[in-house]
Amino acid sequence: MKLTFSPASPFARKVRIAAIELGLIDRIAFVPTTVAPGTPNDEYAKITPVKKLPVLILDNGDVVLDSYVIVEYLDELAGGGMLVPASGPLRWKIKSDHSLLQGMLDSMLLCRYEAMVRPKELHWKAWADDHWNRAWSGMARFEHEVDAMLARPLDIAQIGLVCVLGYADFRFADCGWRKAYPKLDAFHRKMLERPSVQISLPPAA
C-alpha cells in the first residue's frame, strides 16, 4: 500500500499513528506529496480531485480517501474493533468525537491559510476568528471529557485529539492552549509516551 503524506499534515499524522499502533506500518510506503491552496498539482488531482492529504492507494490500485476512512480500513485489516469499536454506544461516541476533532482541524488549517497564504489586503479577521473559536471551543469541550477518554484503550478519538493538540503546537505555538486547558496538557504529555506519537511529531516550524 502507498500513503500520500506530508510530515506537516495532522491528517496524515493520524494515519501514521494508527498504522504504527495496528502493526501495519511496515506494509505502507510513504509518498511525499505537496498540496497548497492556489498551487496546481495535476498529477495528484488525478488520484483525488479534492487534492487533500492523505490518500491510501491499495495494491490493486483502489483509492481510500479521507484520514478517518483510511484508519477504519486499516483497523478492519488488522482484525477490526481495535481503534474503532465495532458496535454499541461507544462506537457512536468515538465516531462523533472524531468528527468534532476533524472539524476542529479543518478550522485550524483554514486559519493557517488565511494568515500565511491569502494576500494580507484580503484577510478577513472575523472569518478567521470564527474558525479559531470553533477549534478553541472544541478544546474546551474535550477538557471536560479527557479523563474518560484516558480511561479507555487507545482509539481514533484519542489519536485525533493528540493530532489537534500537536497541530496547535506546530502552527499556533503562542495560542496558550496548555495554560487554558491543563487536563489536555496532561493528556498530551501522557500520549507522548507512546512511540507512535513521538515518531510522528511534525518537524520544527
Long-range contacts (C-beta under 8 A, 24 or more apart in sequence): 1-27, 1-28, 1-29, 1-56, 1-57, 1-58, 1-59, 2-28, 2-29, 2-30, 2-31, 2-56, 2-57, 3-28, 3-29, 3-30, 3-31, 3-54, 3-55, 3-56, 3-57, 3-70, 4-31, 4-33, 4-44, 4-47, 4-53, 4-54, 4-55, 4-57, 5-30, 5-31, 5-32, 5-33, 5-53, 5-54, 6-32, 6-33, 6-34, 6-35, 6-53, 7-202, 7-203, 8-170, 8-202, 8-203, 9-53, 9-54, 10-105, 10-109, 10-163, 10-164, 10-166, 10-167, 10-170, 10-202, 11-52, 11-53, 11-54, 11-67, 11-105, 11-163, 12-53, 12-54, 12-67, 13-163, 13-166, 13-200, 13-202, 14-67, 14-68, 14-71, 14-156, 14-159, 14-160, 14-163, 15-54, 15-56, 15-67, 15-70, 15-71, 15-74, 16-196, 16-199, 16-200, 17-159, 17-162, 17-163, 17-194, 17-196, 17-197, 17-200, 18-70, 18-71, 18-74, 18-75, 18-83, 18-156, 18-159, 19-74, 20-195, 20-196, 20-199, 20-200, 21-82, 21-83, 21-154, 21-159, 21-194, 21-196, 22-74, 22-75, 22-77, 22-78, 22-82, 22-83, 23-78, 24-74, 24-77, 24-78, 28-56, 36-117, 37-113, 37-117, 38-117, 67-102, 68-98, 68-102, 68-156, 71-156, 71-159, 72-156, 75-156, 83-154, 83-155, 83-156, 83-159, 84-155, 84-156, 85-155, 90-152, 93-157, 94-155, 94-156, 94-157, 95-156, 97-142, 97-145, 97-149, 97-157, 97-160, 97-161, 98-156, 98-157, 98-160, 100-138, 100-141, 101-138, 101-142, 101-157, 101-160, 101-161, 101-163, 101-164, 102-160, 103-134, 103-138, 104-134, 104-135, 104-138, 104-139, 104-164, 105-135, 105-160, 105-163, 105-164, 105-167, 107-131, 107-132, 107-134, 107-135, 108-132, 108-135, 108-164, 108-167, 108-168, 108-171, 108-172, 111-135, 111-172, 112-171, 135-164, 135-168, 136-175, 136-177, 136-180, 138-164, 139-164, 139-165, 139-177, 139-180, 139-181, 139-184, 140-180, 140-181, 142-181, 142-184, 143-181, 143-183, 143-184, 144-183, 146-183, 146-184, 146-186, 146-187, 147-183, 149-187, 150-187, 150-190, 154-194, 158-191, 161-187, 162-187, 162-188, 162-191, 162-197, 166-197, 166-201, 166-202, 167-202, 170-202, 170-205, 171-205, 173-205
